[in-house]
Amino acid sequence: MKHLLFSLLCLAFLLGSTRAHAQNPYKEFGIEIEPLTLSKGTYNEFFTNDSLVRIGSVILDTRNNRIARFVVVDTAYSEATLEPELTVRFLQPDPYAAYYPDLSPYSYAANNPLFYTDPTGKYIVIHYYDDDNGDQTFIFDGTNGSEAPDNAFVQAFMAAYNYATSNGEGTALLEAATNSDLSINLGAAVGDSYAKGDWVFWNPTQGITDGGNAPVISPAIMLEHEMDHSVDRMLNPDSHAQNQADKSSMPHARNMEEQRVMEGTEQRTARSVGEIGAGQRTRANYFSAHPVMTTGSTSTIIDRRASYMYWKNRYNQRKRQGLSTAWEEANMKRYKN
Ligand SMILES: [Zn+2]
C-alpha cells in the first residue's frame, strides 16, 4: 500500500510538471473553494489512468482497447495474505463445523489439504499407503466397492464391510458409507482399533475373545463396533457425550457408550453372520475379552504366532513402564506355541 501511494505521488508530479493555474473542478458548478491538493493548487494534479481497467490479470486501456500491461502476481506474497481472488475458501461455514469446535468453520480439511481430503464431505474416506508408501484415499459410498484399489488394507475393509452388512446388520457401517451427511475417515491402526473424532483406526487382523471355549469375534465386528461410536457421535452428539460421561455401566462396561455399542450392534452383527449362536454373547462383559490376532478381517481363526507377538509386545511395554504385567503375561503364555 505504501508502495502504491508513492507511485501515485510520483505519477501526479510527473503529469503535473507543467506549471498550471490552480485547478478547481467545482468551478463550473459555481463553487469557489481552494482545492486540497498536495501542491496547494500550484500544479495540475490528475490521474490519467482512469481509462485503465483491470480484468482478471490484464490491465486494459479503454481508450484504445489494448492491453496496457499484465498484473504480475507474487504468489508467495498473496498466499501469505490470502487475497480472495487467489485463494479458495468456503463462502459458508462448514456444515459439520459443530463437530470440530476447535477448528474455524471456514477452514478446509483442517487447514491441512496435503494430508486430509474432503472431496465430497460425506461417506467413508479410506486412507491407505500405496506400494511407494504414498498417502492415498479411496472414498467408499456403499456402491462403488468394485472400484476399490487393489490394496491390502482397502480390500480388508471391503471384505469386512460386505461380510458385516450381508445379513441386514452392520448398520453403523452401512450408515457411515451411505449417509450423505456423514464423513468418516478410516485409517489402519498399528495396535488396537479405536474411534476418535471423525476417525476410525482399525486393525484388520484384530478380533476379541473371552478365551477358553468362548467364540472368537472377527475384526469385521470390531470395525462395526468402532463405526457405531463414530456414527453416533456425529448423529447424536448430545446423547453421545452424555453416554460417554455416564459411568453407571460399571463394572460391566467403561461407560454407557461402550455398553450401548457392545449390547447393540456388536451382538446383533456377530449373531447375523453366525459368529455367536442364539444364546451366546460376543463377550461376557466389556472387560472380560482380550484382543486376539486373526488370520483375516472376517476370520474367527486365531493366528497364534501373531497373537503371541502382540501380547509379548504389550507385556514388554508394561514392564518398561513399571506397571502390573499379570494380564499381559497370562495372554502371552496363552498363545505361546
Ligand atoms: Zn468401544
Residues whose N, C-alpha, C, O or C-beta is under 5 A from the ligand:
A	BS01	ZN	E258
